[in-house]
Amino acid sequence: MNLKVISRVFFAATMIAIGVIGLVSGGFAPSWHPVPDTVPGREYLAYLCTFVSLTSGAGLLARRTAAAAALILLVYLLVWTAVFKVPFIIRAPLEEVSYQSTGENLVLVAAAWILFAEFASAPAHFASNVGLRIAYLLYGLALIAFGFSHFVYLNMTAPLVPGWLPEPVFWAYLTGGIYLAAGVTIATGFHARLGTTVAALQIALITVLVWGPMLFAGPMTSMHWQETIVSWALTASAWVMATGSQPRPAA
C-alpha cells in the first residue's frame, strides 16, 4: 500500500470518525462548528452533516465509489463554507480568526477536491487542471491564514507549546513562519510538493505533540476537544494534499 492510498484511507477513516462523533453526541461534530442556534432546522442539519461524513468516508474506502463520495463531500463543504464560514469574514474582515476559521474548512475542501480529481472518469470542471490549481490555491491561502494567526494570537499559541520545549514564543513564531512559507509555495505553485510535505509534517506534529497529550491526560475542555478533532481532520487532509496529484505546469 503506497502513501497515496494510505492518505486516502486515513482521510476516509477520519470522516467516518467525525460522523460517529456526530451520532454519539446527537449534534454537530467539531468539524462542523459553529452553527448559530437561530438556523432553521438546525437539528436536521446536524443529522445531514453526520450522514455526509459517514457516507463520504465509507465511499472513499472503495475505488469504484471514491469519485462520487469525494464530489458529494466537496460540494457539501463548499456550500457549508460559503454559508457558515465566509460570513465571518464579511462581518469582521479585520479579525484574523475569521480567516483562520474559514481556512480550516478550506483545507478539507482542498483534500476532497484532490481526491475527486484523482478518481473522476473525465477531467472536466472540478477535475480539470484548472480545478487542481484552484484546490492548491485554496489550501495555500488557508495555510497563510494559519501562519498569521500564530503571530496575531501569540498569547494563545505560545502556551500550547509542550512544556519540555524551551522558549515557547520562539516555537510559536517558527510554526507560524513555516505555515506562511509553505502556504506561499503552495499557492504560487513554486515547490508546491515541498510545501505540502512540510505542512503535513507540521500539522501532524502539532496534533501529536500538542493535542495528543491533552487527550490522554484526562477530561478536556470543550474548546480543547474541538481543537483536537479539527487538528486531526487537518492532519488527514494535509497528507492527502502532500501525496495527491498536482496541476501540470502552465505551457
MODELLER restraints for C-alpha pairs under 7 A, 6 or more apart:
rsr = mdl.restraints
at = mdl.atoms
rsr.add(forms.Gaussian(group=physical.xy_distance, feature=features.Distance(at['CA:3:A'], at['CA:243:A']), mean=6.63, stdev=0.5))
rsr.add(forms.Gaussian(group=physical.xy_distance, feature=features.Distance(at['CA:4:A'], at['CA:243:A']), mean=5.22, stdev=0.5))
rsr.add(forms.Gaussian(group=physical.xy_distance, feature=features.Distance(at['CA:4:A'], at['CA:244:A']), mean=6.48, stdev=0.5))
rsr.add(forms.Gaussian(group=physical.xy_distance, feature=features.Distance(at['CA:7:A'], at['CA:236:A']), mean=6.82, stdev=0.5))
rsr.add(forms.Gaussian(group=physical.xy_distance, feature=features.Distance(at['CA:7:A'], at['CA:239:A']), mean=5.65, stdev=0.5))
rsr.add(forms.Gaussian(group=physical.xy_distance, feature=features.Distance(at['CA:7:A'], at['CA:240:A']), mean=5.24, stdev=0.5))
rsr.add(forms.Gaussian(group=physical.xy_distance, feature=features.Distance(at['CA:8:A'], at['CA:240:A']), mean=6.28, stdev=0.5))
rsr.add(forms.Gaussian(group=physical.xy_distance, feature=features.Distance(at['CA:9:A'], at['CA:61:A']), mean=5.98, stdev=0.5))
rsr.add(forms.Gaussian(group=physical.xy_distance, feature=features.Distance(at['CA:10:A'], at['CA:236:A']), mean=6.03, stdev=0.5))
rsr.add(forms.Gaussian(group=physical.xy_distance, feature=features.Distance(at['CA:11:A'], at['CA:236:A']), mean=4.88, stdev=0.5))
rsr.add(forms.Gaussian(group=physical.xy_distance, feature=features.Distance(at['CA:11:A'], at['CA:237:A']), mean=6.26, stdev=0.5))
rsr.add(forms.Gaussian(group=physical.xy_distance, feature=features.Distance(at['CA:12:A'], at['CA:57:A']), mean=4.15, stdev=0.5))
rsr.add(forms.Gaussian(group=physical.xy_distance, feature=features.Distance(at['CA:12:A'], at['CA:58:A']), mean=6.53, stdev=0.5))
rsr.add(forms.Gaussian(group=physical.xy_distance, feature=features.Distance(at['CA:12:A'], at['CA:60:A']), mean=5.60, stdev=0.5))
rsr.add(forms.Gaussian(group=physical.xy_distance, feature=features.Distance(at['CA:12:A'], at['CA:61:A']), mean=6.23, stdev=0.5))
rsr.add(forms.Gaussian(group=physical.xy_distance, feature=features.Distance(at['CA:13:A'], at['CA:57:A']), mean=6.17, stdev=0.5))
rsr.add(forms.Gaussian(group=physical.xy_distance, feature=features.Distance(at['CA:14:A'], at['CA:233:A']), mean=6.32, stdev=0.5))
rsr.add(forms.Gaussian(group=physical.xy_distance, feature=features.Distance(at['CA:14:A'], at['CA:236:A']), mean=6.99, stdev=0.5))
rsr.add(forms.Gaussian(group=physical.xy_distance, feature=features.Distance(at['CA:15:A'], at['CA:53:A']), mean=5.10, stdev=0.5))
rsr.add(forms.Gaussian(group=physical.xy_distance, feature=features.Distance(at['CA:15:A'], at['CA:54:A']), mean=6.35, stdev=0.5))
rsr.add(forms.Gaussian(group=physical.xy_distance, feature=features.Distance(at['CA:15:A'], at['CA:57:A']), mean=4.89, stdev=0.5))
rsr.add(forms.Gaussian(group=physical.xy_distance, feature=features.Distance(at['CA:16:A'], at['CA:53:A']), mean=5.83, stdev=0.5))
rsr.add(forms.Gaussian(group=physical.xy_distance, feature=features.Distance(at['CA:16:A'], at['CA:54:A']), mean=4.62, stdev=0.5))
rsr.add(forms.Gaussian(group=physical.xy_distance, feature=features.Distance(at['CA:16:A'], at['CA:57:A']), mean=5.00, stdev=0.5))
rsr.add(forms.Gaussian(group=physical.xy_distance, feature=features.Distance(at['CA:16:A'], at['CA:58:A']), mean=6.71, stdev=0.5))
rsr.add(forms.Gaussian(group=physical.xy_distance, feature=features.Distance(at['CA:18:A'], at['CA:29:A']), mean=6.04, stdev=0.5))
rsr.add(forms.Gaussian(group=physical.xy_distance, feature=features.Distance(at['CA:18:A'], at['CA:53:A']), mean=6.42, stdev=0.5))
rsr.add(forms.Gaussian(group=physical.xy_distance, feature=features.Distance(at['CA:19:A'], at['CA:50:A']), mean=4.51, stdev=0.5))
rsr.add(forms.Gaussian(group=physical.xy_distance, feature=features.Distance(at['CA:19:A'], at['CA:51:A']), mean=6.80, stdev=0.5))
rsr.add(forms.Gaussian(group=physical.xy_distance, feature=features.Distance(at['CA:19:A'], at['CA:53:A']), mean=4.85, stdev=0.5))
rsr.add(forms.Gaussian(group=physical.xy_distance, feature=features.Distance(at['CA:19:A'], at['CA:54:A']), mean=4.92, stdev=0.5))
rsr.add(forms.Gaussian(group=physical.xy_distance, feature=features.Distance(at['CA:21:A'], at['CA:29:A']), mean=5.75, stdev=0.5))
rsr.add(forms.Gaussian(group=physical.xy_distance, feature=features.Distance(at['CA:22:A'], at['CA:28:A']), mean=5.48, stdev=0.5))
rsr.add(forms.Gaussian(group=physical.xy_distance, feature=features.Distance(at['CA:22:A'], at['CA:29:A']), mean=4.77, stdev=0.5))
rsr.add(forms.Gaussian(group=physical.xy_distance, feature=features.Distance(at['CA:22:A'], at['CA:50:A']), mean=5.44, stdev=0.5))
rsr.add(forms.Gaussian(group=physical.xy_distance, feature=features.Distance(at['CA:23:A'], at['CA:50:A']), mean=6.67, stdev=0.5))
rsr.add(forms.Gaussian(group=physical.xy_distance, feature=features.Distance(at['CA:27:A'], at['CA:46:A']), mean=5.34, stdev=0.5))
rsr.add(forms.Gaussian(group=physical.xy_distance, feature=features.Distance(at['CA:28:A'], at['CA:46:A']), mean=5.12, stdev=0.5))
rsr.add(forms.Gaussian(group=physical.xy_distance, feature=features.Distance(at['CA:30:A'], at['CA:226:A']), mean=4.98, stdev=0.5))
rsr.add(forms.Gaussian(group=physical.xy_distance, feature=features.Distance(at['CA:30:A'], at['CA:229:A']), mean=6.38, stdev=0.5))
rsr.add(forms.Gaussian(group=physical.xy_distance, feature=features.Distance(at['CA:30:A'], at['CA:230:A']), mean=6.52, stdev=0.5))
rsr.add(forms.Gaussian(group=physical.xy_distance, feature=features.Distance(at['CA:31:A'], at['CA:230:A']), mean=5.62, stdev=0.5))
rsr.add(forms.Gaussian(group=physical.xy_distance, feature=features.Distance(at['CA:35:A'], at['CA:84:A']), mean=6.96, stdev=0.5))
rsr.add(forms.Gaussian(group=physical.xy_distance, feature=features.Distance(at['CA:52:A'], at['CA:73:A']), mean=6.80, stdev=0.5))
rsr.add(forms.Gaussian(group=physical.xy_distance, feature=features.Distance(at['CA:56:A'], at['CA:69:A']), mean=4.56, stdev=0.5))
rsr.add(forms.Gaussian(group=physical.xy_distance, feature=features.Distance(at['CA:56:A'], at['CA:70:A']), mean=6.53, stdev=0.5))
rsr.add(forms.Gaussian(group=physical.xy_distance, feature=features.Distance(at['CA:56:A'], at['CA:73:A']), mean=6.11, stdev=0.5))
rsr.add(forms.Gaussian(group=physical.xy_distance, feature=features.Distance(at['CA:59:A'], at['CA:65:A']), mean=5.20, stdev=0.5))
rsr.add(forms.Gaussian(group=physical.xy_distance, feature=features.Distance(at['CA:59:A'], at['CA:66:A']), mean=5.39, stdev=0.5))
rsr.add(forms.Gaussian(group=physical.xy_distance, feature=features.Distance(at['CA:59:A'], at['CA:69:A']), mean=5.10, stdev=0.5))
rsr.add(forms.Gaussian(group=physical.xy_distance, feature=features.Distance(at['CA:60:A'], at['CA:66:A']), mean=4.22, stdev=0.5))
rsr.add(forms.Gaussian(group=physical.xy_distance, feature=features.Distance(at['CA:60:A'], at['CA:69:A']), mean=5.87, stdev=0.5))
rsr.add(forms.Gaussian(group=physical.xy_distance, feature=features.Distance(at['CA:60:A'], at['CA:70:A']), mean=6.77, stdev=0.5))
rsr.add(forms.Gaussian(group=physical.xy_distance, feature=features.Distance(at['CA:66:A'], at['CA:119:A']), mean=6.43, stdev=0.5))
rsr.add(forms.Gaussian(group=physical.xy_distance, feature=features.Distance(at['CA:67:A'], at['CA:116:A']), mean=4.89, stdev=0.5))
rsr.add(forms.Gaussian(group=physical.xy_distance, feature=features.Distance(at['CA:67:A'], at['CA:119:A']), mean=4.87, stdev=0.5))
rsr.add(forms.Gaussian(group=physical.xy_distance, feature=features.Distance(at['CA:67:A'], at['CA:120:A']), mean=5.28, stdev=0.5))
rsr.add(forms.Gaussian(group=physical.xy_distance, feature=features.Distance(at['CA:70:A'], at['CA:112:A']), mean=5.29, stdev=0.5))
rsr.add(forms.Gaussian(group=physical.xy_distance, feature=features.Distance(at['CA:70:A'], at['CA:115:A']), mean=6.08, stdev=0.5))
rsr.add(forms.Gaussian(group=physical.xy_distance, feature=features.Distance(at['CA:70:A'], at['CA:116:A']), mean=4.96, stdev=0.5))
rsr.add(forms.Gaussian(group=physical.xy_distance, feature=features.Distance(at['CA:71:A'], at['CA:116:A']), mean=5.75, stdev=0.5))
rsr.add(forms.Gaussian(group=physical.xy_distance, feature=features.Distance(at['CA:73:A'], at['CA:112:A']), mean=6.48, stdev=0.5))
rsr.add(forms.Gaussian(group=physical.xy_distance, feature=features.Distance(at['CA:74:A'], at['CA:109:A']), mean=5.69, stdev=0.5))
rsr.add(forms.Gaussian(group=physical.xy_distance, feature=features.Distance(at['CA:74:A'], at['CA:112:A']), mean=5.24, stdev=0.5))
rsr.add(forms.Gaussian(group=physical.xy_distance, feature=features.Distance(at['CA:74:A'], at['CA:113:A']), mean=5.98, stdev=0.5))
rsr.add(forms.Gaussian(group=physical.xy_distance, feature=features.Distance(at['CA:77:A'], at['CA:109:A']), mean=5.93, stdev=0.5))
rsr.add(forms.Gaussian(group=physical.xy_distance, feature=features.Distance(at['CA:78:A'], at['CA:109:A']), mean=6.60, stdev=0.5))
rsr.add(forms.Gaussian(group=physical.xy_distance, feature=features.Distance(at['CA:81:A'], at['CA:102:A']), mean=6.81, stdev=0.5))
rsr.add(forms.Gaussian(group=physical.xy_distance, feature=features.Distance(at['CA:81:A'], at['CA:105:A']), mean=6.39, stdev=0.5))
rsr.add(forms.Gaussian(group=physical.xy_distance, feature=features.Distance(at['CA:85:A'], at['CA:101:A']), mean=6.91, stdev=0.5))
rsr.add(forms.Gaussian(group=physical.xy_distance, feature=features.Distance(at['CA:85:A'], at['CA:102:A']), mean=5.18, stdev=0.5))
rsr.add(forms.Gaussian(group=physical.xy_distance, feature=features.Distance(at['CA:86:A'], at['CA:102:A']), mean=6.48, stdev=0.5))
rsr.add(forms.Gaussian(group=physical.xy_distance, feature=features.Distance(at['CA:88:A'], at['CA:98:A']), mean=5.27, stdev=0.5))
rsr.add(forms.Gaussian(group=physical.xy_distance, feature=features.Distance(at['CA:89:A'], at['CA:98:A']), mean=5.11, stdev=0.5))
rsr.add(forms.Gaussian(group=physical.xy_distance, feature=features.Distance(at['CA:89:A'], at['CA:99:A']), mean=6.46, stdev=0.5))
rsr.add(forms.Gaussian(group=physical.xy_distance, feature=features.Distance(at['CA:92:A'], at['CA:98:A']), mean=6.75, stdev=0.5))
rsr.add(forms.Gaussian(group=physical.xy_distance, feature=features.Distance(at['CA:96:A'], at['CA:149:A']), mean=6.16, stdev=0.5))
rsr.add(forms.Gaussian(group=physical.xy_distance, feature=features.Distance(at['CA:97:A'], at['CA:149:A']), mean=6.97, stdev=0.5))
rsr.add(forms.Gaussian(group=physical.xy_distance, feature=features.Distance(at['CA:99:A'], at['CA:145:A']), mean=5.81, stdev=0.5))
rsr.add(forms.Gaussian(group=physical.xy_distance, feature=features.Distance(at['CA:100:A'], at['CA:145:A']), mean=5.24, stdev=0.5))
rsr.add(forms.Gaussian(group=physical.xy_distance, feature=features.Distance(at['CA:100:A'], at['CA:146:A']), mean=5.63, stdev=0.5))
rsr.add(forms.Gaussian(group=physical.xy_distance, feature=features.Distance(at['CA:100:A'], at['CA:149:A']), mean=6.78, stdev=0.5))
rsr.add(forms.Gaussian(group=physical.xy_distance, feature=features.Distance(at['CA:103:A'], at['CA:142:A']), mean=4.11, stdev=0.5))
rsr.add(forms.Gaussian(group=physical.xy_distance, feature=features.Distance(at['CA:103:A'], at['CA:145:A']), mean=6.52, stdev=0.5))
rsr.add(forms.Gaussian(group=physical.xy_distance, feature=features.Distance(at['CA:104:A'], at['CA:142:A']), mean=6.87, stdev=0.5))
rsr.add(forms.Gaussian(group=physical.xy_distance, feature=features.Distance(at['CA:106:A'], at['CA:138:A']), mean=6.17, stdev=0.5))
rsr.add(forms.Gaussian(group=physical.xy_distance, feature=features.Distance(at['CA:106:A'], at['CA:139:A']), mean=6.28, stdev=0.5))
rsr.add(forms.Gaussian(group=physical.xy_distance, feature=features.Distance(at['CA:106:A'], at['CA:142:A']), mean=6.29, stdev=0.5))
rsr.add(forms.Gaussian(group=physical.xy_distance, feature=features.Distance(at['CA:107:A'], at['CA:139:A']), mean=5.36, stdev=0.5))
rsr.add(forms.Gaussian(group=physical.xy_distance, feature=features.Distance(at['CA:107:A'], at['CA:142:A']), mean=6.52, stdev=0.5))
rsr.add(forms.Gaussian(group=physical.xy_distance, feature=features.Distance(at['CA:107:A'], at['CA:234:A']), mean=6.64, stdev=0.5))
rsr.add(forms.Gaussian(group=physical.xy_distance, feature=features.Distance(at['CA:107:A'], at['CA:237:A']), mean=6.44, stdev=0.5))
rsr.add(forms.Gaussian(group=physical.xy_distance, feature=features.Distance(at['CA:108:A'], at['CA:237:A']), mean=5.84, stdev=0.5))
rsr.add(forms.Gaussian(group=physical.xy_distance, feature=features.Distance(at['CA:110:A'], at['CA:135:A']), mean=4.74, stdev=0.5))
rsr.add(forms.Gaussian(group=physical.xy_distance, feature=features.Distance(at['CA:110:A'], at['CA:136:A']), mean=6.61, stdev=0.5))
rsr.add(forms.Gaussian(group=physical.xy_distance, feature=features.Distance(at['CA:110:A'], at['CA:138:A']), mean=6.60, stdev=0.5))
rsr.add(forms.Gaussian(group=physical.xy_distance, feature=features.Distance(at['CA:110:A'], at['CA:139:A']), mean=5.84, stdev=0.5))
rsr.add(forms.Gaussian(group=physical.xy_distance, feature=features.Distance(at['CA:111:A'], at['CA:237:A']), mean=5.21, stdev=0.5))
rsr.add(forms.Gaussian(group=physical.xy_distance, feature=features.Distance(at['CA:111:A'], at['CA:240:A']), mean=5.83, stdev=0.5))
rsr.add(forms.Gaussian(group=physical.xy_distance, feature=features.Distance(at['CA:111:A'], at['CA:241:A']), mean=5.94, stdev=0.5))
rsr.add(forms.Gaussian(group=physical.xy_distance, feature=features.Distance(at['CA:113:A'], at['CA:126:A']), mean=6.97, stdev=0.5))
rsr.add(forms.Gaussian(group=physical.xy_distance, feature=features.Distance(at['CA:113:A'], at['CA:135:A']), mean=6.26, stdev=0.5))
rsr.add(forms.Gaussian(group=physical.xy_distance, feature=features.Distance(at['CA:114:A'], at['CA:132:A']), mean=6.71, stdev=0.5))
rsr.add(forms.Gaussian(group=physical.xy_distance, feature=features.Distance(at['CA:114:A'], at['CA:244:A']), mean=6.44, stdev=0.5))
rsr.add(forms.Gaussian(group=physical.xy_distance, feature=features.Distance(at['CA:114:A'], at['CA:245:A']), mean=6.82, stdev=0.5))
rsr.add(forms.Gaussian(group=physical.xy_distance, feature=features.Distance(at['CA:116:A'], at['CA:127:A']), mean=6.62, stdev=0.5))
rsr.add(forms.Gaussian(group=physical.xy_distance, feature=features.Distance(at['CA:117:A'], at['CA:126:A']), mean=6.74, stdev=0.5))
rsr.add(forms.Gaussian(group=physical.xy_distance, feature=features.Distance(at['CA:117:A'], at['CA:127:A']), mean=4.06, stdev=0.5))
rsr.add(forms.Gaussian(group=physical.xy_distance, feature=features.Distance(at['CA:118:A'], at['CA:245:A']), mean=6.84, stdev=0.5))
rsr.add(forms.Gaussian(group=physical.xy_distance, feature=features.Distance(at['CA:120:A'], at['CA:127:A']), mean=6.59, stdev=0.5))
rsr.add(forms.Gaussian(group=physical.xy_distance, feature=features.Distance(at['CA:125:A'], at['CA:131:A']), mean=6.40, stdev=0.5))
rsr.add(forms.Gaussian(group=physical.xy_distance, feature=features.Distance(at['CA:129:A'], at['CA:247:A']), mean=5.32, stdev=0.5))
rsr.add(forms.Gaussian(group=physical.xy_distance, feature=features.Distance(at['CA:129:A'], at['CA:248:A']), mean=6.62, stdev=0.5))
rsr.add(forms.Gaussian(group=physical.xy_distance, feature=features.Distance(at['CA:132:A'], at['CA:246:A']), mean=6.65, stdev=0.5))
rsr.add(forms.Gaussian(group=physical.xy_distance, feature=features.Distance(at['CA:132:A'], at['CA:247:A']), mean=5.39, stdev=0.5))
rsr.add(forms.Gaussian(group=physical.xy_distance, feature=features.Distance(at['CA:133:A'], at['CA:247:A']), mean=5.75, stdev=0.5))
rsr.add(forms.Gaussian(group=physical.xy_distance, feature=features.Distance(at['CA:136:A'], at['CA:186:A']), mean=6.22, stdev=0.5))
rsr.add(forms.Gaussian(group=physical.xy_distance, feature=features.Distance(at['CA:136:A'], at['CA:187:A']), mean=6.05, stdev=0.5))
rsr.add(forms.Gaussian(group=physical.xy_distance, feature=features.Distance(at['CA:137:A'], at['CA:186:A']), mean=6.71, stdev=0.5))
rsr.add(forms.Gaussian(group=physical.xy_distance, feature=features.Distance(at['CA:137:A'], at['CA:187:A']), mean=4.29, stdev=0.5))
rsr.add(forms.Gaussian(group=physical.xy_distance, feature=features.Distance(at['CA:140:A'], at['CA:183:A']), mean=3.98, stdev=0.5))
rsr.add(forms.Gaussian(group=physical.xy_distance, feature=features.Distance(at['CA:140:A'], at['CA:184:A']), mean=6.18, stdev=0.5))
rsr.add(forms.Gaussian(group=physical.xy_distance, feature=features.Distance(at['CA:140:A'], at['CA:186:A']), mean=5.01, stdev=0.5))
rsr.add(forms.Gaussian(group=physical.xy_distance, feature=features.Distance(at['CA:140:A'], at['CA:187:A']), mean=4.44, stdev=0.5))
rsr.add(forms.Gaussian(group=physical.xy_distance, feature=features.Distance(at['CA:141:A'], at['CA:183:A']), mean=6.06, stdev=0.5))
rsr.add(forms.Gaussian(group=physical.xy_distance, feature=features.Distance(at['CA:141:A'], at['CA:187:A']), mean=6.49, stdev=0.5))
rsr.add(forms.Gaussian(group=physical.xy_distance, feature=features.Distance(at['CA:143:A'], at['CA:179:A']), mean=5.43, stdev=0.5))
rsr.add(forms.Gaussian(group=physical.xy_distance, feature=features.Distance(at['CA:143:A'], at['CA:180:A']), mean=6.42, stdev=0.5))
rsr.add(forms.Gaussian(group=physical.xy_distance, feature=features.Distance(at['CA:143:A'], at['CA:183:A']), mean=4.85, stdev=0.5))
rsr.add(forms.Gaussian(group=physical.xy_distance, feature=features.Distance(at['CA:144:A'], at['CA:179:A']), mean=6.02, stdev=0.5))
rsr.add(forms.Gaussian(group=physical.xy_distance, feature=features.Distance(at['CA:144:A'], at['CA:180:A']), mean=4.66, stdev=0.5))
rsr.add(forms.Gaussian(group=physical.xy_distance, feature=features.Distance(at['CA:144:A'], at['CA:183:A']), mean=5.02, stdev=0.5))
rsr.add(forms.Gaussian(group=physical.xy_distance, feature=features.Distance(at['CA:146:A'], at['CA:179:A']), mean=6.46, stdev=0.5))
rsr.add(forms.Gaussian(group=physical.xy_distance, feature=features.Distance(at['CA:147:A'], at['CA:176:A']), mean=4.02, stdev=0.5))
rsr.add(forms.Gaussian(group=physical.xy_distance, feature=features.Distance(at['CA:147:A'], at['CA:177:A']), mean=6.11, stdev=0.5))
rsr.add(forms.Gaussian(group=physical.xy_distance, feature=features.Distance(at['CA:147:A'], at['CA:179:A']), mean=4.69, stdev=0.5))
rsr.add(forms.Gaussian(group=physical.xy_distance, feature=features.Distance(at['CA:147:A'], at['CA:180:A']), mean=4.92, stdev=0.5))
rsr.add(forms.Gaussian(group=physical.xy_distance, feature=features.Distance(at['CA:148:A'], at['CA:176:A']), mean=6.44, stdev=0.5))
rsr.add(forms.Gaussian(group=physical.xy_distance, feature=features.Distance(at['CA:150:A'], at['CA:157:A']), mean=6.07, stdev=0.5))
rsr.add(forms.Gaussian(group=physical.xy_distance, feature=features.Distance(at['CA:150:A'], at['CA:172:A']), mean=6.25, stdev=0.5))
rsr.add(forms.Gaussian(group=physical.xy_distance, feature=features.Distance(at['CA:150:A'], at['CA:173:A']), mean=6.59, stdev=0.5))
rsr.add(forms.Gaussian(group=physical.xy_distance, feature=features.Distance(at['CA:150:A'], at['CA:176:A']), mean=5.01, stdev=0.5))
rsr.add(forms.Gaussian(group=physical.xy_distance, feature=features.Distance(at['CA:151:A'], at['CA:173:A']), mean=6.49, stdev=0.5))
rsr.add(forms.Gaussian(group=physical.xy_distance, feature=features.Distance(at['CA:151:A'], at['CA:176:A']), mean=6.65, stdev=0.5))
rsr.add(forms.Gaussian(group=physical.xy_distance, feature=features.Distance(at['CA:154:A'], at['CA:172:A']), mean=6.98, stdev=0.5))
rsr.add(forms.Gaussian(group=physical.xy_distance, feature=features.Distance(at['CA:157:A'], at['CA:172:A']), mean=6.15, stdev=0.5))
rsr.add(forms.Gaussian(group=physical.xy_distance, feature=features.Distance(at['CA:158:A'], at['CA:168:A']), mean=5.23, stdev=0.5))
rsr.add(forms.Gaussian(group=physical.xy_distance, feature=features.Distance(at['CA:158:A'], at['CA:169:A']), mean=5.25, stdev=0.5))
rsr.add(forms.Gaussian(group=physical.xy_distance, feature=features.Distance(at['CA:158:A'], at['CA:172:A']), mean=5.37, stdev=0.5))
rsr.add(forms.Gaussian(group=physical.xy_distance, feature=features.Distance(at['CA:160:A'], at['CA:210:A']), mean=6.35, stdev=0.5))
rsr.add(forms.Gaussian(group=physical.xy_distance, feature=features.Distance(at['CA:161:A'], at['CA:168:A']), mean=5.60, stdev=0.5))
rsr.add(forms.Gaussian(group=physical.xy_distance, feature=features.Distance(at['CA:161:A'], at['CA:210:A']), mean=6.58, stdev=0.5))
rsr.add(forms.Gaussian(group=physical.xy_distance, feature=features.Distance(at['CA:162:A'], at['CA:209:A']), mean=6.85, stdev=0.5))
rsr.add(forms.Gaussian(group=physical.xy_distance, feature=features.Distance(at['CA:162:A'], at['CA:210:A']), mean=6.28, stdev=0.5))
rsr.add(forms.Gaussian(group=physical.xy_distance, feature=features.Distance(at['CA:179:A'], at['CA:199:A']), mean=6.65, stdev=0.5))
rsr.add(forms.Gaussian(group=physical.xy_distance, feature=features.Distance(at['CA:182:A'], at['CA:195:A']), mean=4.39, stdev=0.5))
rsr.add(forms.Gaussian(group=physical.xy_distance, feature=features.Distance(at['CA:182:A'], at['CA:196:A']), mean=6.81, stdev=0.5))
rsr.add(forms.Gaussian(group=physical.xy_distance, feature=features.Distance(at['CA:182:A'], at['CA:198:A']), mean=6.91, stdev=0.5))
rsr.add(forms.Gaussian(group=physical.xy_distance, feature=features.Distance(at['CA:182:A'], at['CA:199:A']), mean=6.22, stdev=0.5))
rsr.add(forms.Gaussian(group=physical.xy_distance, feature=features.Distance(at['CA:185:A'], at['CA:191:A']), mean=5.80, stdev=0.5))
rsr.add(forms.Gaussian(group=physical.xy_distance, feature=features.Distance(at['CA:185:A'], at['CA:192:A']), mean=5.34, stdev=0.5))
rsr.add(forms.Gaussian(group=physical.xy_distance, feature=features.Distance(at['CA:185:A'], at['CA:195:A']), mean=5.76, stdev=0.5))
rsr.add(forms.Gaussian(group=physical.xy_distance, feature=features.Distance(at['CA:186:A'], at['CA:192:A']), mean=4.35, stdev=0.5))
rsr.add(forms.Gaussian(group=physical.xy_distance, feature=features.Distance(at['CA:186:A'], at['CA:195:A']), mean=5.78, stdev=0.5))
rsr.add(forms.Gaussian(group=physical.xy_distance, feature=features.Distance(at['CA:186:A'], at['CA:196:A']), mean=6.77, stdev=0.5))
rsr.add(forms.Gaussian(group=physical.xy_distance, feature=features.Distance(at['CA:193:A'], at['CA:242:A']), mean=6.46, stdev=0.5))
rsr.add(forms.Gaussian(group=physical.xy_distance, feature=features.Distance(at['CA:196:A'], at['CA:241:A']), mean=6.21, stdev=0.5))
rsr.add(forms.Gaussian(group=physical.xy_distance, feature=features.Distance(at['CA:196:A'], at['CA:242:A']), mean=4.65, stdev=0.5))
rsr.add(forms.Gaussian(group=physical.xy_distance, feature=features.Distance(at['CA:197:A'], at['CA:242:A']), mean=4.95, stdev=0.5))
rsr.add(forms.Gaussian(group=physical.xy_distance, feature=features.Distance(at['CA:199:A'], at['CA:238:A']), mean=6.92, stdev=0.5))
rsr.add(forms.Gaussian(group=physical.xy_distance, feature=features.Distance(at['CA:200:A'], at['CA:235:A']), mean=6.36, stdev=0.5))
rsr.add(forms.Gaussian(group=physical.xy_distance, feature=features.Distance(at['CA:200:A'], at['CA:238:A']), mean=4.77, stdev=0.5))
rsr.add(forms.Gaussian(group=physical.xy_distance, feature=features.Distance(at['CA:200:A'], at['CA:239:A']), mean=5.49, stdev=0.5))
rsr.add(forms.Gaussian(group=physical.xy_distance, feature=features.Distance(at['CA:200:A'], at['CA:242:A']), mean=6.56, stdev=0.5))
rsr.add(forms.Gaussian(group=physical.xy_distance, feature=features.Distance(at['CA:203:A'], at['CA:235:A']), mean=5.54, stdev=0.5))
rsr.add(forms.Gaussian(group=physical.xy_distance, feature=features.Distance(at['CA:204:A'], at['CA:235:A']), mean=5.30, stdev=0.5))
rsr.add(forms.Gaussian(group=physical.xy_distance, feature=features.Distance(at['CA:207:A'], at['CA:228:A']), mean=6.92, stdev=0.5))
rsr.add(forms.Gaussian(group=physical.xy_distance, feature=features.Distance(at['CA:207:A'], at['CA:231:A']), mean=5.70, stdev=0.5))
rsr.add(forms.Gaussian(group=physical.xy_distance, feature=features.Distance(at['CA:207:A'], at['CA:232:A']), mean=6.28, stdev=0.5))
rsr.add(forms.Gaussian(group=physical.xy_distance, feature=features.Distance(at['CA:211:A'], at['CA:228:A']), mean=5.43, stdev=0.5))
rsr.add(forms.Gaussian(group=physical.xy_distance, feature=features.Distance(at['CA:214:A'], at['CA:220:A']), mean=6.89, stdev=0.5))
